[in-house]
Amino acid sequence: MGIYTDINNSNLTRFMTILTMESLDIPQSSAFSIFIFGIITYCLILFIQFMLLATIVLKRDLHKPMYILLFNLSICDLMGATGFYPQLFGSILSLSREISYPACALQGILIHLYLCGSLLFLAVMSYDRYIAICKPLRYHNLMTQGTLVKLIFMVWSADFAIIGSVFSLTLSKEICRTNIVDTYCNNPSLMKLICEDTRVMNYYGLFTIALVQGPSILMVLFTYVKILITCRSTKQAKSISKAMQTCGTHLVVFLSFVFNTLLLLVSHRLESVSPHLRRAFGVSVIIFPPVLNPLIYGLNTREIRQTIFKFLQRQISFT
């Protein structure tokens, strides 16, 4: 009975703990300008993402695998942005970098779900494009509604299982520090609060990074190379140019996202990495993808662009 009481008291103490995150190093004179810029950025993300989601839901012609996968990618982006921006605004307004342990854990979980889910969905989207371009006659047989549902279910299941297992290990341990060595909460910074030896957790974290990023990178590289080879074999300049433009853009965005994510997660495990560089990787992987993904994968698509422009023109004509 006494053991259970001690455990419960320990858990209660930990979840009532107030943590302090890394200083934003924002001069007081610039705080208001940065706050306004952050609000505009977050509102822009919400506007673009919800417009994209609404367009895919309401337009029946867009109920196709590529757009449904893009719908799920947008949900991942919204999770990441919502995990980061509101807490940042609270810190700027209150001039305090304090955060409760449960709020810190929630922010970390949301951001990691966003990172892992985005990588997996981008890999599945590349597979969908590969089937559509390289095996067009078999596309409807291979990418059936049932197959699409299974792929989406597998991605979300893997996302929650991997991130859930990582955070369940971290949150079950005792902490003896209260300083978060980052601009926002994530699993590596929460691990640094733990009193015990974290080598096993570090190895497991590296294993999950390899498990998610390895197959995702291989899938994207394989599919885009096959797409380019197929387009070149058609000997049609127009199709080659379009494929090079589309695949090249997607590949650059994907690899930059992977590169930033990998450096962010690994930099926490290497003491020699500059904390300023680590914070730069951490912020960029949260700020840029939620803005760029809907523009590059969504508005860059003719069907979505035309639907949104028609809707906006209709609204302007009504006013």
Secondary structure in CASP SS format (residue, H / E / C, confidence):
PFRMAT SS
TARGET T0000
AUTHOR 0000-0000-0000
METHOD secondary structure of the structure
MODEL  1
M C 1.00
G H 1.00
I H 1.00
Y H 1.00
T H 1.00
D H 1.00
I H 1.00
N H 1.00
N H 1.00
S H 1.00
N H 1.00
L H 1.00
T H 1.00
R H 1.00
F H 1.00
M C 1.00
T C 1.00
I E 1.00
L E 1.00
T E 1.00
M E 1.00
E C 1.00
S C 1.00
L C 1.00
D C 1.00
I C 1.00
P C 1.00
Q H 1.00
S H 1.00
S H 1.00
A H 1.00
F H 1.00
S H 1.00
I H 1.00
F H 1.00
I H 1.00
F H 1.00
G H 1.00
I H 1.00
I H 1.00
T H 1.00
Y H 1.00
C H 1.00
L H 1.00
I H 1.00
L H 1.00
F H 1.00
I H 1.00
Q H 1.00
F H 1.00
M H 1.00
L H 1.00
L H 1.00
A H 1.00
T H 1.00
I H 1.00
V H 1.00
L H 1.00
K C 1.00
R H 1.00
D H 1.00
L H 1.00
H C 1.00
K C 1.00
P H 1.00
M H 1.00
Y H 1.00
I H 1.00
L H 1.00
L H 1.00
F H 1.00
N H 1.00
L H 1.00
S H 1.00
I H 1.00
C H 1.00
D H 1.00
L H 1.00
M H 1.00
G H 1.00
A H 1.00
T H 1.00
G H 1.00
F H 1.00
Y H 1.00
P H 1.00
Q H 1.00
L H 1.00
F H 1.00
G H 1.00
S H 1.00
I H 1.00
L H 1.00
S H 1.00
L C 1.00
S C 1.00
R C 1.00
E E 1.00
I E 1.00
S E 1.00
Y H 1.00
P H 1.00
A H 1.00
C H 1.00
A H 1.00
L H 1.00
Q H 1.00
G H 1.00
I H 1.00
L H 1.00
I H 1.00
H H 1.00
L H 1.00
Y H 1.00
L H 1.00
C H 1.00
G H 1.00
S H 1.00
L H 1.00
L H 1.00
F H 1.00
L H 1.00
A H 1.00
V H 1.00
M H 1.00
S H 1.00
Y H 1.00
D H 1.00
R H 1.00
Y H 1.00
I H 1.00
A H 1.00
I H 1.00
C H 1.00
K C 1.00
P H 1.00
L H 1.00
R H 1.00
Y H 1.00
H H 1.00
N H 1.00
L H 1.00
M C 1.00
T C 1.00
Q H 1.00
G H 1.00
T H 1.00
L H 1.00
V H 1.00
K H 1.00
L H 1.00
I H 1.00
F H 1.00
M H 1.00
V H 1.00
W H 1.00
S H 1.00
A H 1.00
D H 1.00
F H 1.00
A H 1.00
I H 1.00
I H 1.00
G H 1.00
S H 1.00
V H 1.00
F H 1.00
S H 1.00
L H 1.00
T H 1.00
L H 1.00
S C 1.00
K C 1.00
E C 1.00
I E 1.00
C C 1.00
R C 1.00
T C 1.00
N E 1.00
I E 1.00
V C 1.00
D C 1.00
T C 1.00
Y C 1.00
C C 1.00
N C 1.00
N H 1.00
P H 1.00
S H 1.00
L H 1.00
M H 1.00
K C 1.00
L C 1.00
I E 1.00
C C 1.00
E C 1.00
D C 1.00
T C 1.00
R H 1.00
V H 1.00
M H 1.00
N H 1.00
Y H 1.00
Y H 1.00
G H 1.00
L H 1.00
F H 1.00
T H 1.00
I H 1.00
A H 1.00
L H 1.00
V H 1.00
Q H 1.00
G H 1.00
P H 1.00
S H 1.00
I H 1.00
L H 1.00
M H 1.00
V H 1.00
L H 1.00
F H 1.00
T H 1.00
Y H 1.00
V H 1.00
K H 1.00
I H 1.00
L H 1.00
I H 1.00
T H 1.00
C H 1.00
R H 1.00
S H 1.00
T H 1.00
K C 1.00
Q C 1.00
A H 1.00
K H 1.00
S H 1.00
I H 1.00
S H 1.00
K H 1.00
A H 1.00
M H 1.00
Q H 1.00
T H 1.00
C H 1.00
G H 1.00
T H 1.00
H H 1.00
L H 1.00
V H 1.00
V H 1.00
F H 1.00
L H 1.00
S H 1.00
F H 1.00
V H 1.00
F H 1.00
N H 1.00
T H 1.00
L H 1.00
L H 1.00
L H 1.00
L H 1.00
V H 1.00
S H 1.00
H C 1.00
R C 1.00
L C 1.00
E C 1.00
S C 1.00
V C 1.00
S C 1.00
P H 1.00
H H 1.00
L H 1.00
R H 1.00
R H 1.00
A H 1.00
F H 1.00
G H 1.00
V H 1.00
S H 1.00
V H 1.00
I H 1.00
I H 1.00
F C 1.00
P H 1.00
P H 1.00
V H 1.00
L H 1.00
N H 1.00
P H 1.00
L H 1.00
I H 1.00
Y H 1.00
G H 1.00
L H 1.00
N C 1.00
T C 1.00
R H 1.00
E H 1.00
I H 1.00
R H 1.00
Q H 1.00
T H 1.00
I H 1.00
F H 1.00
K H 1.00
F H 1.00
L H 1.00
Q H 1.00
R H 1.00
Q H 1.00
I H 1.00
S H 1.00
F H 1.00
T C 1.00
END
